[in-house]
Amino acid sequence: MRGTKKRSVYLPQDMLAEIEHEMARQERTLSWLIQQAWRIAAPTIRSFPGVADHLPERLS
């Protein structure tokens, strides 16, 4: 894999249970599921305003 890094991610127990269910159902790894979820969700997430978008002009 290119440029992979190990990270810790903290998820609510119910969300983790759903992900683990999908891992078993699809016979996929956690890494694969998270990567696919990001690819699908990225355009929507990128459309969210950033914190700096809410600062007064003089502070940004």
Phi, psi and omega per residue, in radians:
M1 nan 2.551 -3.134
R2 -1.597 2.324 3.028
G3 0.937 0.670 -3.138
T4 -1.426 2.565 3.089
K5 -2.360 2.519 3.098
K6 -1.494 2.313 -3.129
R7 -2.361 2.721 2.988
S8 -1.819 2.363 3.118
V9 -2.246 2.280 -3.132
Y10 -1.815 2.142 -3.085
L11 -2.186 2.622 3.022
P12 -1.061 2.588 -3.074
Q13 -0.985 -0.729 -3.113
D14 -1.163 -0.643 3.103
M15 -1.164 -0.747 3.110
L16 -1.082 -0.692 3.117
A17 -1.092 -0.718 3.104
E18 -1.111 -0.749 3.133
I19 -1.119 -0.767 3.122
E20 -1.092 -0.641 3.077
H21 -1.074 -0.788 3.129
E22 -1.171 -0.623 3.081
M23 -1.017 -0.797 -3.131
A24 -1.202 -0.775 -3.098
R25 -1.079 -0.743 -3.078
Q26 -1.629 -0.087 -3.080
E27 0.932 0.886 -3.127
R28 -2.185 2.846 3.099
T29 -1.502 2.830 3.059
L30 -1.020 -0.766 -3.138
S31 -1.001 -0.808 -3.126
W32 -1.083 -0.792 -3.130
L33 -1.091 -0.757 -3.140
I34 -1.132 -0.722 3.115
Q35 -1.081 -0.754 3.129
Q36 -1.156 -0.719 3.122
A37 -1.068 -0.732 3.125
W38 -1.120 -0.792 -3.135
R39 -1.019 -0.663 3.141
I40 -1.305 -0.730 -3.025
A41 -1.516 -0.327 -3.014
A42 -0.918 -0.821 -3.138
P43 -1.032 -0.685 3.119
T44 -1.185 -0.793 -3.122
I45 -1.115 -0.682 3.123
R46 -1.145 -0.364 3.129
S47 -1.417 -0.205 3.110
F48 -1.185 2.489 3.083
P49 -1.201 2.566 3.088
G50 -1.506 2.921 3.131
V51 -1.039 -0.736 -3.121
A52 -1.095 -0.407 3.126
D53 -1.177 -0.273 -3.091
H54 -1.829 -0.008 -3.136
L55 -1.422 2.574 3.035
P56 -1.065 2.638 -3.107
E57 -0.837 -0.769 -3.041
R58 -1.190 -0.321 3.139
L59 -1.697 -0.296 -3.077
S60 -1.620 nan nan
